[in-house]
Amino acid sequence: MRQSKFAAFHHYLPIDDALFYGALYVTSAGRGCIPAGQPYPPPGHPSLYQFAWNEGRVLPEFSLVYVTAGAGLVETGRGGAHPVPEGSAFLLAPGVWHRYRPSLATGWTERWVQFNGVLAHGLLDQGCFLETCPVIIPLSPALFVKQLDHLLDDVESHPAHNNLSWSLQVVGLLAHLLPTTPAALKPGQGRHADTVVSAALDCIWNHSHRVLGVLEVATYTGVNRRTLERRFQAALGHGILEEIVRCRCNRAERLLRETNLPIKRIVELAGFGSAENMRQVFQQRHRRAPADFRTPRE
């Protein structure tokens, strides 16, 4: 996947305190074209980032590398060696020994961005990225490289700057690499291979502000109550009623934290039958009263 215009560069960026203590910040970015037979990596990088193949390196940040032409190899201390075909990316976590290089026979064209922050670590902790197999095929390669080039062009034009916009663009790039198939998701995440369970979740999260019970959900899905309960439990590890309560609590907590709406109105919007019912549920689930979730506002 070649671009009509390609300029090799690399820049290591200043990071101010506002970015450093935020959710995610960019540390460096670049792109290059490594011809077949050329030694790798090319010189000119700061010593922290330069490495020799026989030694590898460990970085204090995430590295995302995308190969648009050619092929190569990436190896990590946790996952061993993996081929990197054309059109694939690999994501390396901080603190993990690694090394990578293009094939001597083909070389490669690379685009990369490095970043860090609590958001990236949170995705890693949730298992969104596999450290044992860092090679990933983006969901929409053409859109992915277009967005990546947009970021790289901006960095190339403003190498002495850094900003929140670049951080958010990296978040958009990571979205292309997240798993979306049911088998890759943990219980409770996303859509499910069982279409009946997916329909039940759709019903609960769209209609739990109204009077809603297990029978109503079963009617919505078109299967009997016992069958739905069994399939729901197998897919998520808990029952339908628990999911209804979880949905209502989730919405009530967000309304309590993020708005000044009165408790009575939150009870209605979240789907609880009464303020007492919401209080009892919160005590059972959190050992706290709803008002304890309220964030003081000026």
Buried (B, 14 or more C-beta within 10 A) or exposed (E): BEBEEBEEEBBBBEBEEEBEEBBBBBBBBBBBBBEEEEEBBEEEBEEBBEBEEEEBBEBEBBBBBBBBBBBBBBBBEEBEEBEBEBBBBBBBBBEBBBBBBBBEEBBBBBBBBBBBBEBBBEBBEEEBBBBEEBBBEBEEBEEBBEBBBEBBBBBBEEBEEBBBEBBEBBBBBBEBBBBEEBEEBEEEBBBBEBEBBBBBBBBBBEBBBEEBEBEBBBBBBEBEBEEBBEBBBEBBEBBBBEBBBBBBBEBBBEBBEEBEEEBEEBBBBBBBEEBEEBBEBBEEEEEEEBEEBBEEEE
